[in-house]
Amino acid sequence: MTKTAFYAGSFDPPTNGHVDVIARAMRLADVLVIGVGVHHQKKPFLPAQERVGLLQLECKSLAAKHPCEIRVTTFDTLVVDAARAAGADFMVRGLRNGTDYEYEAQMNGMNATMAPDVETVYLAASPHVSFISSTLVRQIATMGGDIAAFAPDSVVESIATHLSKP
């Protein structure tokens, strides 16, 4: 029986923390669908299709190490609806710290009520990436700081190009 996981986020931008969760989730599922959330009322740092492309690029090298099919898509619905549309058996959520847990536990309660058939699996962040957040990566990048330790090379290059545009 094929197990499908759904990993949702804004991935704005994708970070080494996201890549860590993706690599570990690939060991739990036969198919991993990465859902890039698109919120029409929010102005993203990187366009959705660019985030999709960056995630696809990073997943190519991971796919060579893990026998898991990866799909990257966008969604603009409730996460549980996107997970169901993807055929997910479970959703994957990364936890960096206790604050993340508090938020995710609340979301899990809501999601479990709306979609009791879709389980949520938490993956604690690996210690070497537990402090990384997309928000901090954006802030450091926009203030001219070096984000190479926090994001894949392709993301670092994409952000540099994005920030160099007038």
Contacts in CASP RR format, 6 or more apart in sequence:
PFRMAT RR
TARGET T0000
AUTHOR 0000-0000-0000
METHOD contacts of the structure
MODEL  1
MTKTAFYAGSFDPPTNGHVDVIARAMRLADVLVIGVGVHHQKKPFLPAQE
RVGLLQLECKSLAAKHPCEIRVTTFDTLVVDAARAAGADFMVRGLRNGTD
YEYEAQMNGMNATMAPDVETVYLAASPHVSFISSTLVRQIATMGGDIAAF
APDSVVESIATHLSKP
2 30 0 8 1.000
2 31 0 8 1.000
3 28 0 8 1.000
3 29 0 8 1.000
3 30 0 8 1.000
3 31 0 8 1.000
3 89 0 8 1.000
3 90 0 8 1.000
4 29 0 8 1.000
4 30 0 8 1.000
4 31 0 8 1.000
4 32 0 8 1.000
4 33 0 8 1.000
4 86 0 8 1.000
4 87 0 8 1.000
4 88 0 8 1.000
4 89 0 8 1.000
5 25 0 8 1.000
5 28 0 8 1.000
5 29 0 8 1.000
5 31 0 8 1.000
5 32 0 8 1.000
5 33 0 8 1.000
5 88 0 8 1.000
5 89 0 8 1.000
5 90 0 8 1.000
5 91 0 8 1.000
5 92 0 8 1.000
5 121 0 8 1.000
6 32 0 8 1.000
6 33 0 8 1.000
6 35 0 8 1.000
6 79 0 8 1.000
6 82 0 8 1.000
6 83 0 8 1.000
6 86 0 8 1.000
6 87 0 8 1.000
6 88 0 8 1.000
6 90 0 8 1.000
6 91 0 8 1.000
6 92 0 8 1.000
6 118 0 8 1.000
7 21 0 8 1.000
7 22 0 8 1.000
7 25 0 8 1.000
7 32 0 8 1.000
7 33 0 8 1.000
7 34 0 8 1.000
7 35 0 8 1.000
7 91 0 8 1.000
7 92 0 8 1.000
7 93 0 8 1.000
8 34 0 8 1.000
8 35 0 8 1.000
8 37 0 8 1.000
8 75 0 8 1.000
8 79 0 8 1.000
8 82 0 8 1.000
8 83 0 8 1.000
8 91 0 8 1.000
9 35 0 8 1.000
9 36 0 8 1.000
9 37 0 8 1.000
10 36 0 8 1.000
10 37 0 8 1.000
10 39 0 8 1.000
10 44 0 8 1.000
10 51 0 8 1.000
10 134 0 8 1.000
11 18 0 8 1.000
11 34 0 8 1.000
11 36 0 8 1.000
11 37 0 8 1.000
11 51 0 8 1.000
11 54 0 8 1.000
11 55 0 8 1.000
11 134 0 8 1.000
12 44 0 8 1.000
12 45 0 8 1.000
12 46 0 8 1.000
12 51 0 8 1.000
12 134 0 8 1.000
12 138 0 8 1.000
13 45 0 8 1.000
13 46 0 8 1.000
13 51 0 8 1.000
13 54 0 8 1.000
13 134 0 8 1.000
13 137 0 8 1.000
13 138 0 8 1.000
13 151 0 8 1.000
13 155 0 8 1.000
13 158 0 8 1.000
13 159 0 8 1.000
14 51 0 8 1.000
14 54 0 8 1.000
14 55 0 8 1.000
14 58 0 8 1.000
14 134 0 8 1.000
14 151 0 8 1.000
14 152 0 8 1.000
14 155 0 8 1.000
15 129 0 8 1.000
15 132 0 8 1.000
15 133 0 8 1.000
15 134 0 8 1.000
15 137 0 8 1.000
15 150 0 8 1.000
15 151 0 8 1.000
15 155 0 8 1.000
16 129 0 8 1.000
16 132 0 8 1.000
16 149 0 8 1.000
16 150 0 8 1.000
16 151 0 8 1.000
16 152 0 8 1.000
17 125 0 8 1.000
17 126 0 8 1.000
17 129 0 8 1.000
17 132 0 8 1.000
18 55 0 8 1.000
18 134 0 8 1.000
19 58 0 8 1.000
19 62 0 8 1.000
19 152 0 8 1.000
20 125 0 8 1.000
20 126 0 8 1.000
20 129 0 8 1.000
21 92 0 8 1.000
21 94 0 8 1.000
21 123 0 8 1.000
21 125 0 8 1.000
22 32 0 8 1.000
22 34 0 8 1.000
22 55 0 8 1.000
22 58 0 8 1.000
22 59 0 8 1.000
22 62 0 8 1.000
22 70 0 8 1.000
23 62 0 8 1.000
23 65 0 8 1.000
23 66 0 8 1.000
24 123 0 8 1.000
24 126 0 8 1.000
25 32 0 8 1.000
25 92 0 8 1.000
25 123 0 8 1.000
26 32 0 8 1.000
26 62 0 8 1.000
26 63 0 8 1.000
26 66 0 8 1.000
26 68 0 8 1.000
26 70 0 8 1.000
27 66 0 8 1.000
27 68 0 8 1.000
28 92 0 8 1.000
28 121 0 8 1.000
29 68 0 8 1.000
29 89 0 8 1.000
29 90 0 8 1.000
30 67 0 8 1.000
30 68 0 8 1.000
30 69 0 8 1.000
31 68 0 8 1.000
31 69 0 8 1.000
31 70 0 8 1.000
31 71 0 8 1.000
32 68 0 8 1.000
32 69 0 8 1.000
32 70 0 8 1.000
32 71 0 8 1.000
32 92 0 8 1.000
33 70 0 8 1.000
33 71 0 8 1.000
33 72 0 8 1.000
33 73 0 8 1.000
33 86 0 8 1.000
33 87 0 8 1.000
33 88 0 8 1.000
34 55 0 8 1.000
34 59 0 8 1.000
34 70 0 8 1.000
34 71 0 8 1.000
34 72 0 8 1.000
34 73 0 8 1.000
35 72 0 8 1.000
35 73 0 8 1.000
35 74 0 8 1.000
35 75 0 8 1.000
35 82 0 8 1.000
35 86 0 8 1.000
36 48 0 8 1.000
36 51 0 8 1.000
36 52 0 8 1.000
36 55 0 8 1.000
36 72 0 8 1.000
36 73 0 8 1.000
36 74 0 8 1.000
36 75 0 8 1.000
37 48 0 8 1.000
37 74 0 8 1.000
37 75 0 8 1.000
37 76 0 8 1.000
37 82 0 8 1.000
38 44 0 8 1.000
38 48 0 8 1.000
38 74 0 8 1.000
38 75 0 8 1.000
38 76 0 8 1.000
39 76 0 8 1.000
40 76 0 8 1.000
44 51 0 8 1.000
45 138 0 8 1.000
45 162 0 8 1.000
46 54 0 8 1.000
46 158 0 8 1.000
46 159 0 8 1.000
46 162 0 8 1.000
48 74 0 8 1.000
49 74 0 8 1.000
50 158 0 8 1.000
50 162 0 8 1.000
52 72 0 8 1.000
52 73 0 8 1.000
52 74 0 8 1.000
53 72 0 8 1.000
54 152 0 8 1.000
54 154 0 8 1.000
54 155 0 8 1.000
54 158 0 8 1.000
55 72 0 8 1.000
56 70 0 8 1.000
56 72 0 8 1.000
57 152 0 8 1.000
57 154 0 8 1.000
58 152 0 8 1.000
58 154 0 8 1.000
58 155 0 8 1.000
59 70 0 8 1.000
59 72 0 8 1.000
62 70 0 8 1.000
63 69 0 8 1.000
63 70 0 8 1.000
71 86 0 8 1.000
73 86 0 8 1.000
75 81 0 8 1.000
75 82 0 8 1.000
75 85 0 8 1.000
77 85 0 8 1.000
78 114 0 8 1.000
79 91 0 8 1.000
79 107 0 8 1.000
79 111 0 8 1.000
80 91 0 8 1.000
80 111 0 8 1.000
80 114 0 8 1.000
80 115 0 8 1.000
80 118 0 8 1.000
81 115 0 8 1.000
83 91 0 8 1.000
83 115 0 8 1.000
83 118 0 8 1.000
84 115 0 8 1.000
84 117 0 8 1.000
84 118 0 8 1.000
88 118 0 8 1.000
89 118 0 8 1.000
89 119 0 8 1.000
90 118 0 8 1.000
90 119 0 8 1.000
90 120 0 8 1.000
90 121 0 8 1.000
91 111 0 8 1.000
91 118 0 8 1.000
91 119 0 8 1.000
91 120 0 8 1.000
91 121 0 8 1.000
92 120 0 8 1.000
92 121 0 8 1.000
92 123 0 8 1.000
93 104 0 8 1.000
93 107 0 8 1.000
93 108 0 8 1.000
93 120 0 8 1.000
93 121 0 8 1.000
93 122 0 8 1.000
93 123 0 8 1.000
94 100 0 8 1.000
94 104 0 8 1.000
94 122 0 8 1.000
94 123 0 8 1.000
94 124 0 8 1.000
94 125 0 8 1.000
95 101 0 8 1.000
95 104 0 8 1.000
95 122 0 8 1.000
95 123 0 8 1.000
95 124 0 8 1.000
95 125 0 8 1.000
96 125 0 8 1.000
96 130 0 8 1.000
96 131 0 8 1.000
96 132 0 8 1.000
96 133 0 8 1.000
97 125 0 8 1.000
97 130 0 8 1.000
101 122 0 8 1.000
104 120 0 8 1.000
104 122 0 8 1.000
108 120 0 8 1.000
111 118 0 8 1.000
111 120 0 8 1.000
112 120 0 8 1.000
124 130 0 8 1.000
132 150 0 8 1.000
136 150 0 8 1.000
137 147 0 8 1.000
137 150 0 8 1.000
137 151 0 8 1.000
140 146 0 8 1.000
140 147 0 8 1.000
140 150 0 8 1.000
141 147 0 8 1.000
141 159 0 8 1.000
141 163 0 8 1.000
142 163 0 8 1.000
144 163 0 8 1.000
147 155 0 8 1.000
147 156 0 8 1.000
147 159 0 8 1.000
148 156 0 8 1.000
151 159 0 8 1.000
END
